[in-house]
Amino acid sequence: MSINSRRQRLTNVQTKFFVLLISLVLLTVSCQANQAQPTPPPHFQRVAEVDLSAQSHDAETVGEFTVAETAVTNIFYTLPNADTPYFDLSLVGPEGEKQVILHSESYRTDASGGGTWEQNLPAGTYRLVLTADSGAGVLSVYWGHP
């Protein structure tokens, strides 16, 4: 085997190694980006922020907002790294009607924990009501219209 062909093989091996290394770095960055905490749309307003580790909550109003006229309303919540034996977040309307946003027993999330809820709501003032055992995690709730 000539020196030139050895150099060519070595260059090919180095190139393949470099491509593999770059692919692994990009995969690692991509996986970490997927673990990022979700963020609310920019026009949404924060309604509540509750540290679940501070205390348990029993049907406690943690925030409220007013819908001026009947409209599709979105609730966006984040609860990264949560770990609580019981969790219930509900919306109570102006006539006392209750709608469950999230209910779970043995509720756990990773760094990207959170979600959305959407409903056509009539005009009125709405309360966010939380029942949760003490546990890890900070709940942030936002509301807005699409």
OpenMM code with the backbone's topology and positions (N, CA, C; nanometers):
from openmm import Vec3, app, unit

residues = "MET SER ILE ASN SER ARG ARG GLN ARG LEU THR ASN VAL GLN THR LYS PHE PHE VAL LEU LEU ILE SER LEU VAL LEU LEU THR VAL SER CYS GLN ALA ASN GLN ALA GLN PRO THR PRO PRO PRO HIS PHE GLN ARG VAL ALA GLU VAL ASP LEU SER ALA GLN SER HIS ASP ALA GLU THR VAL GLY GLU PHE THR VAL ALA GLU THR ALA VAL THR ASN ILE PHE TYR THR LEU PRO ASN ALA ASP THR PRO TYR PHE ASP LEU SER LEU VAL GLY PRO GLU GLY GLU LYS GLN VAL ILE LEU HIS SER GLU SER TYR ARG THR ASP ALA SER GLY GLY GLY THR TRP GLU GLN ASN LEU PRO ALA GLY THR TYR ARG LEU VAL LEU THR ALA ASP SER GLY ALA GLY VAL LEU SER VAL TYR TRP GLY HIS PRO".split()
positions = [
    Vec3(0.0849, -0.1170, 0.0000),
    Vec3(0.0000, 0.0000, 0.0000),
    Vec3(0.0900, 0.1240, 0.0000),
    Vec3(0.0610, 0.2180, -0.0866),
    Vec3(0.1447, 0.3366, -0.1002),
    Vec3(0.1167, 0.4372, 0.0116),
    Vec3(0.2057, 0.5286, 0.0275),
    Vec3(0.1925, 0.6332, 0.1311),
    Vec3(0.0685, 0.7184, 0.1040),
    Vec3(0.0438, 0.7490, -0.0228),
    Vec3(-0.0727, 0.8322, -0.0574),
    Vec3(-0.2039, 0.7628, -0.0229),
    Vec3(-0.2121, 0.6323, -0.0484),
    Vec3(-0.3367, 0.5615, -0.0161),
    Vec3(-0.3547, 0.5495, 0.1357),
    Vec3(-0.2453, 0.5360, 0.2108),
    Vec3(-0.2544, 0.5344, 0.3575),
    Vec3(-0.3035, 0.6696, 0.4091),
    Vec3(-0.2492, 0.7745, 0.3528),
    Vec3(-0.2927, 0.9091, 0.3922),
    Vec3(-0.4406, 0.9287, 0.3593),
    Vec3(-0.4816, 0.8815, 0.2432),
    Vec3(-0.6221, 0.8941, 0.2023),
    Vec3(-0.7124, 0.8179, 0.2986),
    Vec3(-0.6739, 0.6950, 0.3379),
    Vec3(-0.7530, 0.6155, 0.4337),
    Vec3(-0.7600, 0.6862, 0.5682),
    Vec3(-0.6464, 0.7394, 0.6130),
    Vec3(-0.6412, 0.8108, 0.7404),
    Vec3(-0.7320, 0.9340, 0.7351),
    Vec3(-0.7282, 1.0064, 0.6265),
    Vec3(-0.8130, 1.1249, 0.6101),
    Vec3(-0.9605, 1.0847, 0.6117),
    Vec3(-0.9951, 0.9747, 0.5447),
    Vec3(-1.1339, 0.9264, 0.5440),
    Vec3(-1.1792, 0.8885, 0.6844),
    Vec3(-1.0953, 0.8211, 0.7589),
    Vec3(-1.1286, 0.7817, 0.8963),
    Vec3(-1.1462, 0.9057, 0.9836),
    Vec3(-1.0552, 1.0015, 0.9685),
    Vec3(-1.0652, 1.1250, 1.0472),
    Vec3(-1.1937, 1.2012, 1.0133),
    Vec3(-1.2284, 1.2059, 0.8872),
    Vec3(-1.3499, 1.2748, 0.8437),
    Vec3(-1.4731, 1.2072, 0.9027),
    Vec3(-1.4790, 1.0741, 0.8958),
    Vec3(-1.5928, 1.0011, 0.9522),
    Vec3(-1.6016, 1.0209, 1.1028),
    Vec3(-1.4887, 1.0215, 1.1699),
    Vec3(-1.4869, 1.0443, 1.3144),
    Vec3(-1.5380, 1.1844, 1.3464),
    Vec3(-1.4927, 1.2825, 1.2708),
    Vec3(-1.5346, 1.4212, 1.2914),
    Vec3(-1.6858, 1.4356, 1.2706),
    Vec3(-1.7387, 1.3756, 1.1649),
    Vec3(-1.8830, 1.3809, 1.1377),
    Vec3(-1.9604, 1.3149, 1.2504),
    Vec3(-1.9133, 1.2013, 1.2990),
    Vec3(-1.9780, 1.1319, 1.4100),
    Vec3(-1.9752, 1.2174, 1.5358),
    Vec3(-1.8629, 1.2794, 1.5648),
    Vec3(-1.8498, 1.3644, 1.6829),
    Vec3(-1.9448, 1.4843, 1.6750),
    Vec3(-1.9517, 1.5502, 1.5622),
    Vec3(-2.0423, 1.6643, 1.5429),
    Vec3(-2.1877, 1.6186, 1.5572),
    Vec3(-2.2209, 1.5031, 1.5036),
    Vec3(-2.3576, 1.4500, 1.5152),
    Vec3(-2.3956, 1.4264, 1.6609),
    Vec3(-2.3037, 1.3709, 1.7386),
    Vec3(-2.3300, 1.3473, 1.8806),
    Vec3(-2.3493, 1.4785, 1.9564),
    Vec3(-2.2682, 1.5781, 1.9248),
    Vec3(-2.2820, 1.7090, 1.9896),
    Vec3(-2.4176, 1.7700, 1.9559),
    Vec3(-2.4576, 1.7654, 1.8291),
    Vec3(-2.5867, 1.8206, 1.7884),
    Vec3(-2.7026, 1.7453, 1.8525),
    Vec3(-2.6923, 1.6154, 1.8630),
    Vec3(-2.7959, 1.5355, 1.9277),
    Vec3(-2.8079, 1.5723, 2.0756),
    Vec3(-2.6965, 1.5890, 2.1424),
    Vec3(-2.6976, 1.6278, 2.2839),
    Vec3(-2.7619, 1.7644, 2.3025),
    Vec3(-2.7259, 1.8605, 2.2201),
    Vec3(-2.7842, 1.9949, 2.2283),
    Vec3(-2.9333, 1.9897, 2.2007),
    Vec3(-2.9739, 1.9117, 2.1028),
    Vec3(-3.1155, 1.8984, 2.0681),
    Vec3(-3.1949, 1.8384, 2.1835),
    Vec3(-3.1417, 1.7354, 2.2473),
    Vec3(-3.2097, 1.6726, 2.3610),
    Vec3(-3.2231, 1.7707, 2.4776),
    Vec3(-3.1208, 1.8492, 2.5020),
    Vec3(-3.1274, 1.9476, 2.6093),
    Vec3(-3.2270, 2.0570, 2.5762),
    Vec3(-3.2373, 2.0957, 2.4509),
    Vec3(-3.3333, 2.1985, 2.4105),
    Vec3(-3.4758, 2.1484, 2.4296),
    Vec3(-3.4989, 2.0195, 2.4062),
    Vec3(-3.6319, 1.9629, 2.4258),
    Vec3(-3.6702, 1.9589, 2.5732),
    Vec3(-3.5745, 1.9674, 2.6639),
    Vec3(-3.6010, 1.9653, 2.8064),
    Vec3(-3.6264, 2.1058, 2.8614),
    Vec3(-3.6143, 2.2067, 2.7769),
    Vec3(-3.6310, 2.3437, 2.8241),
    Vec3(-3.7742, 2.3676, 2.8693),
    Vec3(-3.7881, 2.4536, 2.9678),
    Vec3(-3.9199, 2.4864, 3.0204),
    Vec3(-3.9985, 2.5623, 2.9140),
    Vec3(-4.1236, 2.5231, 2.8912),
    Vec3(-4.2040, 2.5933, 2.7927),
    Vec3(-4.2315, 2.7374, 2.8375),
    Vec3(-4.2483, 2.8250, 2.7408),
    Vec3(-4.2778, 2.9641, 2.7727),
    Vec3(-4.4123, 3.0017, 2.7124),
    Vec3(-4.4861, 3.0871, 2.7822),
    Vec3(-4.6185, 3.1259, 2.7320),
    Vec3(-4.6078, 3.2168, 2.6102),
    Vec3(-4.7129, 3.2223, 2.5308),
    Vec3(-4.7132, 3.3193, 2.4209),
    Vec3(-4.6933, 3.4600, 2.4772),
    Vec3(-4.6310, 3.5482, 2.4024),
    Vec3(-4.5940, 3.6799, 2.4554),
    Vec3(-4.7115, 3.7653, 2.5014),
    Vec3(-4.8295, 3.7483, 2.4446),
    Vec3(-4.9431, 3.8323, 2.4828),
    Vec3(-5.0231, 3.7761, 2.6010),
    Vec3(-4.9830, 3.6611, 2.6544),
    Vec3(-5.0546, 3.6032, 2.7685),
    Vec3(-5.0136, 3.6746, 2.8975),
    Vec3(-5.1078, 3.6851, 2.9910),
    Vec3(-5.0822, 3.7514, 3.1186),
    Vec3(-5.0719, 3.6469, 3.2296),
    Vec3(-4.9757, 3.6681, 3.3199),
    Vec3(-4.9626, 3.5753, 3.4323),
    Vec3(-5.0775, 3.5982, 3.5304),
    Vec3(-5.1382, 3.4881, 3.5716),
    Vec3(-5.2485, 3.4927, 3.6660),
    Vec3(-5.2032, 3.4454, 3.8035),
    Vec3(-5.1123, 3.3481, 3.8054),
    Vec3(-5.0715, 3.2902, 3.9336),
    Vec3(-4.9315, 3.2322, 3.9238),
    Vec3(-4.8646, 3.2309, 4.0387),
    Vec3(-4.7383, 3.1596, 4.0545),
    Vec3(-4.7381, 3.1033, 4.1963),
    Vec3(-4.7273, 2.9728, 4.2069),
    Vec3(-4.7399, 2.9055, 4.3362),
    Vec3(-4.6252, 2.8073, 4.3544),
    Vec3(-4.5525, 2.8215, 4.4652),
    Vec3(-4.4461, 2.7278, 4.5012),
    Vec3(-4.5114, 2.6134, 4.5793),
    Vec3(-4.5180, 2.4970, 4.5180),
    Vec3(-4.5849, 2.3833, 4.5826),
    Vec3(-4.5106, 2.3326, 4.7054),
    Vec3(-4.3815, 2.3624, 4.7138),
    Vec3(-4.3048, 2.3125, 4.8287),
    Vec3(-4.3329, 2.3938, 4.9559),
    Vec3(-4.3906, 2.5119, 4.9415),
    Vec3(-4.4137, 2.5994, 5.0567),
    Vec3(-4.5224, 2.5461, 5.1498),
    Vec3(-4.6281, 2.4881, 5.0922),
    Vec3(-4.7397, 2.4381, 5.1735),
    Vec3(-4.8354, 2.3594, 5.0850),
    Vec3(-4.9263, 2.2880, 5.1475),
    Vec3(-5.0324, 2.2230, 5.0708),
    Vec3(-5.1446, 2.3249, 5.0493),
    Vec3(-5.2300, 2.2983, 4.9524),
    Vec3(-5.3386, 2.3900, 4.9171),
    Vec3(-5.4685, 2.3105, 4.9130),
    Vec3(-5.5728, 2.3647, 4.9753),
    Vec3(-5.7024, 2.2974, 4.9796),
    Vec3(-5.8090, 2.3903, 4.9226),
    Vec3(-5.8408, 2.3709, 4.7946),
    Vec3(-5.9403, 2.4530, 4.7244),
    Vec3(-5.9106, 2.6020, 4.7412),
    Vec3(-5.7846, 2.6377, 4.7243),
    Vec3(-5.7392, 2.7760, 4.7428),
    Vec3(-5.7427, 2.8520, 4.6098),
    Vec3(-5.8025, 2.9699, 4.6115),
    Vec3(-5.8000, 3.0566, 4.4936),
    Vec3(-5.6598, 3.1149, 4.4812),
    Vec3(-5.5939, 3.0852, 4.3696),
    Vec3(-5.4559, 3.1310, 4.3506),
    Vec3(-5.4458, 3.2413, 4.2457),
    Vec3(-5.5549, 3.2715, 4.1791),
    Vec3(-5.5553, 3.3779, 4.0795),
    Vec3(-5.6924, 3.3930, 4.0182),
    Vec3(-5.7111, 3.5057, 3.9497),
    Vec3(-5.8373, 3.5271, 3.8796),
    Vec3(-5.8146, 3.6195, 3.7607),
    Vec3(-5.9067, 3.6114, 3.6662),
    Vec3(-5.9030, 3.6979, 3.5492),
    Vec3(-6.0452, 3.7210, 3.5014),
    Vec3(-6.0635, 3.8258, 3.4207),
    Vec3(-6.1956, 3.8608, 3.3707),
    Vec3(-6.1964, 3.8551, 3.2191),
    Vec3(-6.2980, 3.7858, 3.1676),
    Vec3(-6.3213, 3.7790, 3.0238),
    Vec3(-6.4280, 3.8838, 2.9928),
    Vec3(-6.3958, 3.9808, 2.9068),
    Vec3(-6.4858, 4.0931, 2.8787),
    Vec3(-6.6091, 4.0518, 2.7975),
    Vec3(-6.5917, 3.9613, 2.7042),
    Vec3(-6.7031, 3.9119, 2.6235),
    Vec3(-6.6758, 3.7668, 2.5880),
    Vec3(-6.7784, 3.6941, 2.5514),
    Vec3(-6.7629, 3.5527, 2.5184),
    Vec3(-6.6505, 3.5363, 2.4153),
    Vec3(-6.5563, 3.4491, 2.4496),
    Vec3(-6.4405, 3.4287, 2.3620),
    Vec3(-6.3708, 3.2981, 2.3951),
    Vec3(-6.3009, 3.2446, 2.2952),
    Vec3(-6.2138, 3.1297, 2.3194),
    Vec3(-6.1003, 3.1799, 2.4085),
    Vec3(-6.0828, 3.1128, 2.5205),
    Vec3(-5.9827, 3.1533, 2.6187),
    Vec3(-5.8847, 3.0391, 2.6391),
    Vec3(-5.7565, 3.0736, 2.6443),
    Vec3(-5.6518, 2.9742, 2.6649),
    Vec3(-5.5882, 2.9927, 2.8017),
    Vec3(-5.5639, 2.8811, 2.8667),
    Vec3(-5.4837, 2.8774, 2.9890),
    Vec3(-5.3549, 2.8053, 2.9528),
    Vec3(-5.2431, 2.8659, 2.9861),
    Vec3(-5.1122, 2.8066, 2.9637),
    Vec3(-5.0465, 2.7938, 3.1002),
    Vec3(-5.0017, 2.6732, 3.1345),
    Vec3(-4.9393, 2.6542, 3.2659),
    Vec3(-4.8071, 2.5806, 3.2521),
    Vec3(-4.7158, 2.6149, 3.3429),
    Vec3(-4.5893, 2.5425, 3.3512),
    Vec3(-4.5763, 2.4891, 3.4935),
    Vec3(-4.5219, 2.3719, 3.5037),
    Vec3(-4.4974, 2.3087, 3.6329),
    Vec3(-4.3774, 2.2158, 3.6176),
    Vec3(-4.2593, 2.2757, 3.5976),
    Vec3(-4.1409, 2.1929, 3.5756),
    Vec3(-4.0951, 2.1216, 3.7028),
    Vec3(-4.0442, 2.0018, 3.6839),
    Vec3(-3.9855, 1.9216, 3.7923),
    Vec3(-4.0795, 1.9057, 3.9108),
    Vec3(-4.2059, 1.8838, 3.8811),
    Vec3(-4.3057, 1.8662, 3.9868),
    Vec3(-4.3023, 1.7232, 4.0404),
    Vec3(-4.3351, 1.7116, 4.1675),
    Vec3(-4.3490, 1.5809, 4.2314),
    Vec3(-4.4409, 1.6001, 4.3508),
    Vec3(-4.5693, 1.5690, 4.3321),
    Vec3(-4.6670, 1.5876, 4.4377),
    Vec3(-4.7654, 1.4701, 4.4370),
    Vec3(-4.8061, 1.4241, 4.5536),
    Vec3(-4.8976, 1.3101, 4.5603),
    Vec3(-5.0365, 1.3392, 4.5024),
    Vec3(-5.0791, 1.4667, 4.5058),
    Vec3(-5.2124, 1.5016, 4.4568),
    Vec3(-5.2085, 1.6419, 4.3989),
    Vec3(-5.2732, 1.6596, 4.2803),
    Vec3(-5.2748, 1.7902, 4.2162),
    Vec3(-5.4062, 1.8081, 4.1423),
    Vec3(-5.4736, 1.9207, 4.1669),
    Vec3(-5.5968, 1.9528, 4.0969),
    Vec3(-5.6021, 2.1039, 4.0749),
    Vec3(-5.6036, 2.1453, 3.9487),
    Vec3(-5.6166, 2.2857, 3.9124),
    Vec3(-5.7470, 2.2990, 3.8351),
    Vec3(-5.8359, 2.3849, 3.8857),
    Vec3(-5.9667, 2.4026, 3.8240),
    Vec3(-5.9951, 2.5501, 3.8012),
    Vec3(-6.0907, 2.5736, 3.7128),
    Vec3(-6.1367, 2.7083, 3.6838),
    Vec3(-6.2818, 2.7171, 3.7295),
    Vec3(-6.3114, 2.8149, 3.8145),
    Vec3(-6.4478, 2.8345, 3.8642),
    Vec3(-6.5020, 2.9621, 3.8018),
    Vec3(-6.6160, 2.9479, 3.7331),
    Vec3(-6.6748, 3.0593, 3.6594),
    Vec3(-6.7643, 3.1487, 3.7442),
    Vec3(-6.8200, 3.2513, 3.6802),
    Vec3(-6.9001, 3.3507, 3.7513),
    Vec3(-7.0257, 3.2932, 3.8166),
    Vec3(-7.0765, 3.1833, 3.7664),
    Vec3(-7.1960, 3.1196, 3.8236),
    Vec3(-7.1594, 3.0032, 3.9156),
    Vec3(-7.0308, 2.9892, 3.9458),
    Vec3(-6.9849, 2.8822, 4.0336),
    Vec3(-6.9557, 2.7511, 3.9630),
    Vec3(-6.9683, 2.7489, 3.8309),
    Vec3(-6.9418, 2.6260, 3.7560),
    Vec3(-6.7917, 2.5974, 3.7552),
    Vec3(-6.7585, 2.4691, 3.7759),
    Vec3(-6.6185, 2.4271, 3.7874),
    Vec3(-6.5782, 2.3475, 3.6644),
    Vec3(-6.4613, 2.3831, 3.6093),
    Vec3(-6.4047, 2.3099, 3.4974),
    Vec3(-6.2616, 2.2691, 3.5348),
    Vec3(-6.2331, 2.1420, 3.5221),
    Vec3(-6.1009, 2.0914, 3.5585),
    Vec3(-6.0012, 2.1214, 3.4469),
    Vec3(-5.8904, 2.1835, 3.4849),
    Vec3(-5.7812, 2.2093, 3.3909),
    Vec3(-5.6841, 2.0919, 3.3941),
    Vec3(-5.6485, 2.0468, 3.5149),
    Vec3(-5.5574, 1.9331, 3.5303),
    Vec3(-5.5842, 1.8662, 3.6644),
    Vec3(-5.6008, 1.7361, 3.6615),
    Vec3(-5.6193, 1.6583, 3.7846),
    Vec3(-5.5313, 1.5344, 3.7749),
    Vec3(-5.4569, 1.5076, 3.8832),
    Vec3(-5.3716, 1.3895, 3.8840),
    Vec3(-5.3362, 1.3491, 4.0258),
    Vec3(-5.3189, 1.2198, 4.0446),
    Vec3(-5.2628, 1.1674, 4.1685),
    Vec3(-5.1230, 1.1176, 4.1342),
    Vec3(-5.0297, 1.1371, 4.2263),
    Vec3(-4.8881, 1.1051, 4.2019),
    Vec3(-4.8391, 1.1781, 4.0766),
    Vec3(-4.8526, 1.3089, 4.0778),
    Vec3(-4.8181, 1.3914, 3.9619),
    Vec3(-4.6696, 1.4249, 3.9609),
    Vec3(-4.6044, 1.3900, 3.8498),
    Vec3(-4.4609, 1.4182, 3.8324),
    Vec3(-4.4386, 1.4716, 3.6919),
    Vec3(-4.3460, 1.5679, 3.6803),
    Vec3(-4.3085, 1.6197, 3.5493),
    Vec3(-4.1568, 1.6333, 3.5414),
    Vec3(-4.1087, 1.6500, 3.4200),
    Vec3(-3.9663, 1.6790, 3.4004),
    Vec3(-3.9492, 1.8300, 3.3831),
    Vec3(-3.8356, 1.8712, 3.3336),
    Vec3(-3.8073, 2.0146, 3.3202),
    Vec3(-3.9019, 2.0846, 3.2237),
    Vec3(-3.9648, 2.0109, 3.1334),
    Vec3(-4.0552, 2.0724, 3.0365),
    Vec3(-4.2020, 2.0570, 3.0762),
    Vec3(-4.2293, 2.0306, 3.2040),
    Vec3(-4.3665, 2.0095, 3.2500),
    Vec3(-4.4557, 2.1293, 3.2284),
    Vec3(-4.5747, 2.1039, 3.1825),
    Vec3(-4.6717, 2.2105, 3.1593),
    Vec3(-4.7715, 2.1688, 3.0540),
    Vec3(-4.8590, 2.2616, 3.0184),
    Vec3(-4.9578, 2.2299, 2.9172),
    Vec3(-5.0492, 2.3474, 2.8889),
    Vec3(-5.1521, 2.3197, 2.8095),
    Vec3(-5.2493, 2.4220, 2.7737),
    Vec3(-5.3905, 2.3677, 2.7907),
    Vec3(-5.4826, 2.4598, 2.8037),
    Vec3(-5.6254, 2.4289, 2.8155),
    Vec3(-5.6984, 2.5372, 2.7390),
    Vec3(-5.8026, 2.4994, 2.6641),
    Vec3(-5.8754, 2.5970, 2.5828),
    Vec3(-6.0244, 2.5723, 2.5954),
    Vec3(-6.0993, 2.6799, 2.6091),
    Vec3(-6.2446, 2.6681, 2.6225),
    Vec3(-6.3091, 2.7991, 2.5785),
    Vec3(-6.4264, 2.7906, 2.5210),
    Vec3(-6.5045, 2.9099, 2.4891),
    Vec3(-6.5755, 2.9519, 2.6178),
    Vec3(-6.5388, 3.0687, 2.6722),
    Vec3(-6.5939, 3.1132, 2.8002),
    Vec3(-6.6822, 3.2356, 2.7820),
    Vec3(-6.7968, 3.2373, 2.8499),
    Vec3(-6.8794, 3.3580, 2.8479),
    Vec3(-6.8145, 3.4680, 2.9329),
    Vec3(-6.8595, 3.5903, 2.9129),
    Vec3(-6.8063, 3.7030, 2.9891),
    Vec3(-6.8229, 3.6786, 3.1384),
    Vec3(-6.7257, 3.7261, 3.2165),
    Vec3(-6.7326, 3.7127, 3.3615),
    Vec3(-6.5952, 3.6993, 3.4224),
    Vec3(-6.5932, 3.6921, 3.5549),
    Vec3(-6.4687, 3.6761, 3.6293),
    Vec3(-6.4519, 3.5296, 3.6657),
    Vec3(-6.3318, 3.4793, 3.6425),
    Vec3(-6.2999, 3.3385, 3.6654),
    Vec3(-6.1884, 3.3271, 3.7684),
    Vec3(-6.2015, 3.2263, 3.8565),
    Vec3(-6.1009, 3.2010, 3.9603),
    Vec3(-6.0283, 3.0704, 3.9300),
    Vec3(-5.8969, 3.0729, 3.9484),
    Vec3(-5.8171, 2.9504, 3.9428),
    Vec3(-5.8107, 2.8936, 4.0834),
    Vec3(-5.8536, 2.7700, 4.0987),
    Vec3(-5.8596, 2.7061, 4.2303),
    Vec3(-5.7658, 2.5861, 4.2308),
    Vec3(-5.6789, 2.5835, 4.3321),
    Vec3(-5.5775, 2.4791, 4.3431),
    Vec3(-5.5976, 2.3957, 4.4682),
    Vec3(-5.5959, 2.2649, 4.4488),
    Vec3(-5.5887, 2.1701, 4.5586),
    Vec3(-5.4669, 2.0830, 4.5291),
    Vec3(-5.3684, 2.0879, 4.6176),
    Vec3(-5.2460, 2.0117, 4.5936),
    Vec3(-5.1758, 1.9828, 4.7245),
    Vec3(-5.1204, 1.8630, 4.7338),
    Vec3(-5.0344, 1.8306, 4.8467),
    Vec3(-4.9017, 1.9022, 4.8271),
    Vec3(-4.8335, 1.9264, 4.9356),
    Vec3(-4.7017, 1.9880, 4.9294),
    Vec3(-4.6070, 1.8959, 4.8527),
    Vec3(-4.5250, 1.9543, 4.7689),
    Vec3(-4.4301, 1.8758, 4.6905),
    Vec3(-4.3413, 1.9682, 4.6099),
    Vec3(-4.2529, 1.9099, 4.5327),
    Vec3(-4.1605, 1.9885, 4.4515),
    Vec3(-4.2328, 2.0522, 4.3342),
    Vec3(-4.1874, 2.1716, 4.2952),
    Vec3(-4.2383, 2.2361, 4.1741),
    Vec3(-4.2975, 2.3735, 4.2000),
    Vec3(-4.2896, 2.4567, 4.0981),
    Vec3(-4.3505, 2.5897, 4.1007),
    Vec3(-4.4476, 2.5969, 3.9839),
    Vec3(-4.5741, 2.6200, 4.0153),
    Vec3(-4.6791, 2.6323, 3.9153),
    Vec3(-4.6893, 2.7774, 3.8703),
    Vec3(-4.6848, 2.7999, 3.7395),
    Vec3(-4.7091, 2.9327, 3.6824),
    Vec3(-4.8255, 2.9178, 3.5843),
    Vec3(-4.9235, 3.0084, 3.5956),
    Vec3(-5.0420, 3.0014, 3.5113),
    Vec3(-5.0600, 3.1357, 3.4403),
    Vec3(-5.0892, 3.1284, 3.3102),
    Vec3(-5.1104, 3.2455, 3.2258),
    Vec3(-5.2421, 3.2294, 3.1519),
    Vec3(-5.3029, 3.3400, 3.1103),
    Vec3(-5.4239, 3.3314, 3.0310),
    Vec3(-5.4178, 3.4309, 2.9162),
    Vec3(-5.4957, 3.4027, 2.8117),
    Vec3(-5.5019, 3.4921, 2.6982),
    Vec3(-5.5983, 3.4377, 2.5939),
    Vec3(-5.6100, 3.5130, 2.4865),
    Vec3(-5.6952, 3.4716, 2.3745),
    Vec3(-5.6036, 3.4391, 2.2564),
    Vec3(-5.6414, 3.3378, 2.1773),
    Vec3(-5.5557, 3.2993, 2.0640),
    Vec3(-5.5409, 3.4104, 1.9614),
] * unit.nanometer
topology = app.Topology()
chain = topology.addChain("A")
for resn in residues:
    res = topology.addResidue(resn, chain)
    for name in ("N", "CA", "C"):
        topology.addAtom(name, app.Element.getBySymbol(name[0]), res)
